[in-house]
Amino acid sequence: MARNVRLREAMERAGFSADRLAEAVEVDPKSVWRWTNKGVVPRRIGMKAKVAEILDVDEAEIWPQPPRVAGPTEDREVTEEIVTVWAHRADAPKARWWALLTGAEHHIDLLGYAMQFLPEDHSRLDRLLIDKAAAGCQVRIALADPESPHVAERDDEEGLGGTFPDRIRTTIDHFQPLFGVDGIDLRFHHTRMYNSVFRGDDEMFVTPHLYDLKGYRAPLLHLRRSVDDGVFDGFVAHFKRVWATATPIPTP
């Protein structure tokens, strides 16, 4: 996304720093940074008008108009956050997964049932995550508790013959070097999973879980954050809610 030069100029004319504007409209300073540096447009109702009023400019002067397409009866907004969709997770090139993780500087969030494919497809994953954590990146990994009834339910649904818990334990074996590393947190979640989330800063892969279908055959969405309170932020909030209920994985 391009920088919002008009917003930056309006802030300078009005004598507002990012922190001061954030305080005035009651948002996190990071939101203002995304508005000015990444061209993110706030989605919260009334926020664009509130910012324009504080800066004493017309709303249309500082906010780009969202793209619109004609619908059957009316125009509707179209999100720019969906970058690519693959029909099956297995169709996504491994290099795209690696790019998602190597590009992250602040947040790596991984949420799934077993995600066994991830360390097995990327033999240097543990080293990468350790290096990222050492550089100040927060790494959070949430796997399903192998003893959870939801794991047994999914195992039965996919016809795995009781092997699903062992797949999770295999992933934990792969992740052994990550335990005890500052900046890396591994937890068990105990929820029924509707989707798996793999985030690297403002990029994200999401796998919707479809009934009676193995994960590698489920669709994969590549999302990129471009607005506040949009699709991307919805999945970030989903991760945070699950994470808040998760418990630390015992050290192997």
C-alpha positions as CSV (number, residue, x, y, z in Angstrom):
1,M,0.0,0.0,0.0
2,A,1.2,3.5,-0.8
3,R,1.8,6.1,1.9
4,N,-1.0,8.6,2.7
5,V,0.9,11.7,1.8
6,R,-2.2,13.9,2.1
7,L,-2.9,12.8,5.7
8,R,0.7,13.4,6.7
9,E,0.6,16.9,5.2
10,A,-2.7,17.6,7.0
11,M,-1.2,16.5,10.3
12,E,1.9,18.7,9.8
13,R,-0.3,21.7,8.9
14,A,-2.4,21.2,12.0
15,G,0.6,20.5,14.2
16,F,-0.3,17.0,15.1
17,S,2.3,14.2,15.7
18,A,1.2,10.6,15.3
19,D,1.0,10.2,19.1
20,R,-1.0,13.4,19.5
21,L,-3.5,12.4,16.8
22,A,-3.8,8.9,18.3
23,E,-4.6,10.4,21.7
24,A,-7.1,12.8,20.2
25,V,-9.1,10.1,18.3
26,E,-8.5,7.4,21.0
27,V,-6.6,4.8,18.9
28,D,-3.3,3.1,19.3
29,P,-0.4,5.1,17.8
30,K,0.4,2.1,15.6
31,S,-2.9,2.7,13.9
32,V,-1.9,6.2,12.9
33,W,1.4,4.9,11.7
34,R,-0.4,2.4,9.5
35,W,-2.7,5.2,8.2
36,T,0.2,7.4,7.2
37,N,2.9,4.9,6.2
38,K,0.9,2.1,4.7
39,G,-2.1,3.8,3.4
40,V,-4.4,1.8,5.7
41,V,-7.9,3.3,5.9
42,P,-9.8,3.1,9.2
43,R,-13.0,1.0,9.1
44,R,-14.4,2.0,12.5
45,I,-17.6,3.9,11.9
46,G,-17.1,7.7,12.1
47,M,-13.3,7.5,12.4
48,K,-12.5,9.0,9.1
49,A,-14.8,11.9,9.8
50,K,-13.4,12.3,13.3
51,V,-9.8,12.6,12.0
52,A,-10.8,15.0,9.3
53,E,-12.6,17.2,11.8
54,I,-9.7,17.3,14.2
55,L,-7.3,18.2,11.4
56,D,-9.8,20.8,10.0
57,V,-9.9,19.3,6.4
58,D,-12.5,17.6,4.3
59,E,-12.7,13.9,4.7
60,A,-12.3,13.2,1.0
61,E,-9.1,15.2,1.0
62,I,-7.2,12.8,3.3
63,W,-8.8,9.4,2.7
64,P,-8.6,7.6,-0.6
65,Q,-12.0,6.3,-1.8
66,P,-12.3,2.5,-1.6
67,P,-12.8,0.6,-4.9
68,R,-16.4,-0.2,-5.7
69,V,-18.0,-2.7,-8.1
70,A,-21.6,-2.7,-9.3
71,G,-23.8,-5.2,-7.7
72,P,-27.2,-6.4,-8.8
73,T,-29.0,-3.6,-7.0
74,E,-26.4,-1.4,-5.5
75,D,-22.7,-0.6,-5.3
76,R,-20.7,-2.4,-2.6
77,E,-17.2,-2.0,-1.1
78,V,-14.6,-4.5,-2.2
79,T,-11.8,-5.5,0.2
80,E,-8.3,-5.3,-1.0
81,E,-7.0,-7.6,1.8
82,I,-7.4,-10.8,-0.1
83,V,-4.2,-11.2,-2.1
84,T,-4.5,-14.8,-3.4
85,V,-6.7,-17.8,-2.9
86,W,-5.6,-21.4,-3.5
87,A,-8.2,-24.1,-3.9
88,H,-6.1,-26.4,-1.6
89,R,-3.5,-25.6,1.0
90,A,-1.2,-28.1,-0.7
91,D,-1.2,-25.9,-3.9
92,A,0.5,-23.0,-2.3
93,P,4.3,-22.9,-3.1
94,K,6.5,-23.6,-0.1
95,A,8.5,-20.5,-1.0
96,R,5.4,-18.4,-0.2
97,W,5.2,-19.9,3.3
98,W,8.9,-19.2,3.9
99,A,8.5,-15.6,2.6
100,L,5.6,-15.0,5.0
101,L,7.8,-16.0,8.0
102,T,11.1,-14.5,6.9
103,G,9.5,-11.2,6.2
104,A,8.1,-10.8,9.7
105,E,9.9,-8.4,12.1
106,H,7.3,-8.0,15.0
107,H,4.8,-10.8,15.1
108,I,4.7,-14.4,14.1
109,D,1.5,-16.1,15.2
110,L,0.8,-19.8,14.3
111,L,-2.6,-21.4,15.2
112,G,-3.8,-24.8,14.1
113,Y,-4.5,-28.4,15.1
114,A,-1.2,-30.1,14.4
115,M,0.5,-28.0,11.6
116,Q,2.9,-30.9,11.2
117,F,3.4,-29.9,7.6
118,L,5.1,-26.6,8.5
119,P,8.2,-27.9,10.2
120,E,8.4,-30.9,7.9
121,D,8.3,-28.7,4.8
122,H,10.8,-26.3,6.2
123,S,13.7,-28.0,7.9
124,R,15.2,-24.7,9.0
125,L,12.0,-23.4,10.6
126,D,13.2,-23.8,14.2
127,R,16.4,-21.9,13.5
128,L,14.5,-19.2,11.7
129,L,12.0,-18.7,14.6
130,I,14.9,-18.6,17.2
131,D,16.7,-16.0,15.1
132,K,13.5,-13.9,14.7
133,A,12.9,-14.0,18.5
134,A,16.5,-12.9,19.1
135,A,15.8,-9.9,16.9
136,G,12.8,-8.9,18.9
137,C,10.0,-10.6,17.0
138,Q,7.2,-12.1,19.2
139,V,6.6,-15.7,18.3
140,R,3.4,-17.4,19.5
141,I,2.5,-21.0,18.5
142,A,-0.8,-22.6,19.5
143,L,-1.3,-26.3,18.9
144,A,-4.4,-28.3,19.8
145,D,-4.1,-30.2,23.1
146,P,-3.8,-33.8,21.9
147,E,-6.0,-34.9,24.8
148,S,-8.8,-32.5,23.8
149,P,-12.1,-34.0,22.9
150,H,-12.1,-31.6,19.8
151,V,-9.0,-33.4,18.5
152,A,-10.7,-36.8,18.9
153,E,-13.7,-35.4,17.1
154,R,-11.7,-34.1,14.2
155,D,-9.7,-37.4,14.1
156,D,-13.0,-39.3,13.7
157,E,-14.3,-36.8,11.2
158,E,-11.3,-37.2,8.9
159,G,-11.1,-41.0,9.4
160,L,-7.5,-40.8,10.9
161,G,-7.9,-43.9,13.0
162,G,-6.7,-42.3,16.2
163,T,-3.5,-40.9,14.8
164,F,-4.2,-37.2,15.1
165,P,-2.9,-36.8,18.7
166,D,0.4,-38.4,17.6
167,R,0.7,-35.9,14.8
168,I,0.5,-33.1,17.3
169,R,3.1,-34.7,19.4
170,T,5.3,-35.1,16.4
171,T,5.1,-31.4,15.8
172,I,6.1,-30.8,19.4
173,D,9.1,-33.0,18.8
174,H,10.1,-30.8,15.8
175,F,9.6,-27.7,18.0
176,Q,11.8,-28.9,20.9
177,P,14.6,-26.4,20.2
178,L,12.0,-23.6,20.7
179,F,11.2,-24.4,24.3
180,G,12.8,-22.0,26.8
181,V,13.8,-19.5,24.1
182,D,13.1,-15.9,25.1
183,G,10.4,-14.4,22.9
184,I,8.9,-17.7,21.9
185,D,5.7,-19.0,23.6
186,L,4.1,-22.4,22.8
187,R,0.7,-23.2,24.1
188,F,-2.1,-25.8,23.8
189,H,-5.5,-24.5,22.9
190,H,-8.6,-26.4,23.8
191,T,-11.1,-25.0,21.2
192,R,-13.0,-26.4,18.2
193,M,-11.0,-25.0,15.3
194,Y,-12.9,-23.3,12.5
195,N,-9.7,-22.2,10.7
196,S,-5.9,-22.2,11.0
197,V,-4.1,-18.9,11.1
198,F,-0.5,-18.3,10.1
199,R,0.6,-14.6,10.5
200,G,3.7,-12.8,9.8
201,D,3.2,-9.1,10.7
202,D,0.7,-7.7,8.1
203,E,0.6,-10.9,6.0
204,M,-1.4,-13.9,6.8
205,F,-2.4,-17.3,5.5
206,V,-5.8,-18.7,6.7
207,T,-7.1,-22.2,6.1
208,P,-10.9,-22.6,6.6
209,H,-11.6,-26.1,8.0
210,L,-14.2,-27.9,5.9
211,Y,-16.2,-30.8,7.3
212,D,-14.8,-34.3,6.5
213,L,-11.9,-32.8,4.6
214,K,-8.2,-33.1,5.5
215,G,-6.3,-29.9,6.0
216,Y,-4.1,-30.1,2.9
217,R,-7.2,-30.2,0.7
218,A,-8.9,-27.2,2.4
219,P,-8.7,-23.8,0.7
220,L,-5.9,-21.3,1.6
221,L,-6.3,-17.6,1.7
222,H,-3.4,-15.1,1.6
223,L,-4.5,-11.9,3.3
224,R,-2.6,-8.6,3.6
225,R,-3.7,-5.9,6.1
226,S,-4.8,-2.7,4.4
227,V,-7.6,-1.4,6.6
228,D,-8.5,-1.1,10.2
229,D,-11.1,-3.5,11.5
230,G,-11.1,-5.5,8.2
231,V,-10.7,-9.1,7.4
232,F,-7.1,-9.3,8.5
233,D,-7.9,-7.7,11.9
234,G,-10.8,-10.1,12.4
235,F,-8.5,-13.1,12.2
236,V,-5.9,-11.4,14.5
237,A,-8.7,-10.9,17.0
238,H,-9.7,-14.6,16.6
239,F,-6.1,-15.6,17.3
240,K,-6.0,-13.4,20.4
241,R,-9.2,-14.9,21.8
242,V,-8.0,-18.4,21.3
243,W,-4.5,-17.5,22.7
244,A,-6.1,-16.0,25.9
245,T,-7.7,-19.4,26.7
246,A,-4.6,-21.5,25.8
247,T,-2.2,-23.1,28.4
248,P,1.6,-23.5,28.2
249,I,2.8,-26.7,26.6
250,P,4.9,-28.7,29.1
251,T,8.6,-28.8,28.2
252,P,9.2,-32.1,26.4
